[in-house]
Amino acid sequence: MALTTIRNDGLAIGSQGFTESSKITLDSSSHSVTGIPDGVREVHVFWNGLSTSSGSPGIQLRVGTSSGLVTSGYTDQYAFIYDTTNTGRGTSSSGFEIGNWGAGIVMHGFLSLYRTNGTDDLWNGHYFTTLATDYAGQLFGTGSIDLSAPLDRVAMVCVTTGTFDGGGTMQVLFR
């Protein structure tokens, strides 16, 4: 994945110091951005138009080290509301949970991760996504992951059946 440093060039949007990945089309069951350097303290994942082809793929955001993606040890709590009266909440230890919403839903959202200090690999995060088309609602969550080594990758994955249908994109920024 090609990475580009964003320069401020007089813009008032606070982009100074961020490196961004290329925009990735979500068209299979897993997409990763690797090569995030040690010392990064802030990571943002954005998705736009995310949807799945079939089934209920159990979409999660995961982080990893040079050894690969981490699939356990997350402390994640999330809640959702849709159609004004349907609510729920849940937990996950295998990733930051976006959910099993099935084909036909379109999501737009973000995950922001922050390293707690410069000497450990504990990351705290929060995320939010719309639940559009088949559901009129939102899903939001917070969580953390204590890694055994420096974070160097983030991924959006379908953890059960189904795949992304190619209608959405994701992009990662970090500094």
C-alpha positions as semicolon CSV with decimal commas, in nm:
position;residue;x (nm);y (nm);z (nm)
1;M;0,000;0,000;0,000
2;A;0,150;0,335;-0,101
3;L;0,180;0,590;0,179
4;T;0,191;0,967;0,137
5;T;0,274;1,235;0,395
6;I;0,022;1,518;0,403
7;R;0,178;1,862;0,434
8;N;-0,013;2,151;0,583
9;D;0,069;2,403;0,305
10;G;-0,131;2,672;0,484
11;L;-0,449;2,467;0,523
12;A;-0,638;2,521;0,846
13;I;-0,755;2,162;0,878
14;G;-0,484;2,035;1,111
15;S;-0,345;1,776;0,870
16;Q;0,016;1,852;0,966
17;G;0,219;1,536;1,012
18;F;-0,033;1,276;0,897
19;T;0,062;1,000;0,656
20;E;-0,222;0,857;0,452
21;S;-0,273;0,527;0,275
22;S;-0,416;0,497;-0,071
23;K;-0,793;0,465;-0,088
24;I;-0,877;0,093;-0,083
25;T;-1,180;-0,056;-0,260
26;L;-1,350;-0,304;-0,026
27;D;-1,412;-0,600;-0,260
28;S;-1,308;-0,917;-0,074
29;S;-1,321;-1,052;0,282
30;S;-1,019;-0,867;0,429
31;H;-0,826;-0,548;0,358
32;S;-0,515;-0,435;0,547
33;V;-0,285;-0,136;0,556
34;T;0,063;-0,239;0,670
35;G;0,390;-0,055;0,721
36;I;0,274;0,181;0,997
37;P;0,603;0,281;1,165
38;D;0,692;0,234;1,531
39;G;0,637;0,551;1,732
40;V;0,300;0,639;1,577
41;R;0,061;0,761;1,846
42;E;-0,259;0,817;1,648
43;V;-0,433;0,608;1,378
44;H;-0,761;0,687;1,198
45;V;-0,952;0,447;0,971
46;F;-1,229;0,592;0,753
47;W;-1,483;0,399;0,546
48;N;-1,736;0,521;0,295
49;G;-2,013;0,320;0,130
50;L;-1,913;-0,006;0,300
51;S;-2,152;-0,288;0,212
52;T;-2,144;-0,666;0,186
53;S;-2,239;-0,904;-0,093
54;S;-2,433;-1,164;0,104
55;G;-2,487;-1,325;0,437
56;S;-2,393;-1,171;0,768
57;P;-2,016;-1,139;0,750
58;G;-1,945;-1,010;1,101
59;I;-1,744;-0,700;1,012
60;Q;-1,459;-0,610;1,249
61;L;-1,170;-0,366;1,255
62;R;-0,850;-0,529;1,377
63;V;-0,497;-0,413;1,444
64;G;-0,174;-0,605;1,433
65;T;0,201;-0,624;1,469
66;S;0,473;-0,754;1,239
67;S;0,355;-1,104;1,342
68;G;0,010;-1,045;1,184
69;L;-0,339;-0,936;1,282
70;V;-0,441;-0,975;1,646
71;T;-0,763;-1,177;1,685
72;S;-0,803;-1,178;2,066
73;G;-0,751;-0,958;2,370
74;Y;-0,971;-0,665;2,266
75;T;-1,187;-0,495;2,528
76;D;-1,467;-0,360;2,307
77;Q;-1,815;-0,240;2,398
78;Y;-2,062;-0,109;2,143
79;A;-2,423;0,002;2,118
80;F;-2,665;0,066;1,832
81;I;-2,998;0,225;1,761
82;Y;-3,204;0,199;1,443
83;D;-3,557;0,272;1,325
84;T;-3,593;0,502;1,632
85;T;-3,698;0,222;1,869
86;N;-3,460;-0,073;1,820
87;T;-3,158;-0,062;2,049
88;G;-2,892;-0,303;2,159
89;R;-2,544;-0,340;2,292
90;G;-2,266;-0,593;2,288
91;T;-1,904;-0,674;2,356
92;S;-1,621;-0,825;2,156
93;S;-1,280;-0,964;2,244
94;S;-1,178;-1,046;1,884
95;G;-1,185;-0,695;1,729
96;F;-1,367;-0,363;1,717
97;E;-1,714;-0,488;1,621
98;I;-1,909;-0,327;1,336
99;G;-2,160;-0,611;1,325
100;N;-2,364;-0,866;1,130
101;W;-2,606;-0,642;0,941
102;G;-2,640;-0,851;0,625
103;A;-2,641;-0,754;0,258
104;G;-2,814;-0,432;0,161
105;I;-2,684;-0,207;0,437
106;V;-2,447;0,079;0,354
107;M;-2,214;0,221;0,620
108;H;-2,004;0,536;0,650
109;G;-1,783;0,582;0,955
110;F;-1,449;0,600;1,132
111;L;-1,228;0,441;1,397
112;S;-0,978;0,655;1,591
113;L;-0,702;0,485;1,790
114;Y;-0,465;0,654;2,036
115;R;-0,151;0,507;2,189
116;T;-0,165;0,569;2,564
117;N;0,198;0,677;2,595
118;G;0,521;0,650;2,405
119;T;0,663;0,351;2,592
120;D;0,395;0,083;2,565
121;D;0,168;-0,065;2,303
122;L;-0,170;-0,010;2,468
123;W;-0,418;0,149;2,226
124;N;-0,754;0,304;2,318
125;G;-1,013;0,375;2,051
126;H;-1,359;0,489;1,963
127;Y;-1,564;0,439;1,650
128;F;-1,891;0,537;1,488
129;T;-2,075;0,426;1,176
130;T;-2,408;0,496;1,014
131;L;-2,644;0,209;0,942
132;A;-2,808;0,330;0,622
133;T;-3,039;0,187;0,355
134;D;-3,198;-0,120;0,524
135;Y;-3,160;0,035;0,871
136;A;-3,185;0,398;0,969
137;G;-2,946;0,419;1,260
138;Q;-2,602;0,436;1,414
139;L;-2,352;0,206;1,583
140;F;-2,084;0,339;1,816
141;G;-1,826;0,182;2,043
142;T;-1,514;0,220;2,252
143;G;-1,240;-0,021;2,340
144;S;-0,874;-0,100;2,381
145;I;-0,609;-0,353;2,284
146;D;-0,275;-0,413;2,456
147;L;-0,035;-0,536;2,189
148;S;0,279;-0,741;2,253
149;A;0,479;-0,534;2,001
150;P;0,440;-0,206;1,809
151;L;0,125;-0,165;1,597
152;D;0,217;-0,178;1,229
153;R;-0,114;-0,265;1,057
154;V;-0,490;-0,215;1,064
155;A;-0,752;-0,415;0,877
156;M;-1,122;-0,434;0,803
157;V;-1,230;-0,798;0,790
158;C;-1,536;-1,015;0,740
159;V;-1,491;-1,269;1,018
160;T;-1,763;-1,515;0,910
161;T;-1,939;-1,584;0,577
162;G;-1,974;-1,318;0,309
163;T;-1,748;-1,054;0,158
164;F;-1,744;-0,683;0,092
165;D;-1,918;-0,614;-0,240
166;G;-1,679;-0,356;-0,388
167;G;-1,911;-0,061;-0,336
168;G;-1,716;0,092;-0,049
169;T;-1,371;0,226;0,029
170;M;-1,146;0,264;0,331
171;Q;-0,846;0,483;0,400
172;V;-0,601;0,511;0,692
173;L;-0,424;0,817;0,832
174;F;-0,163;0,810;1,109
175;R;0,098;1,021;1,286
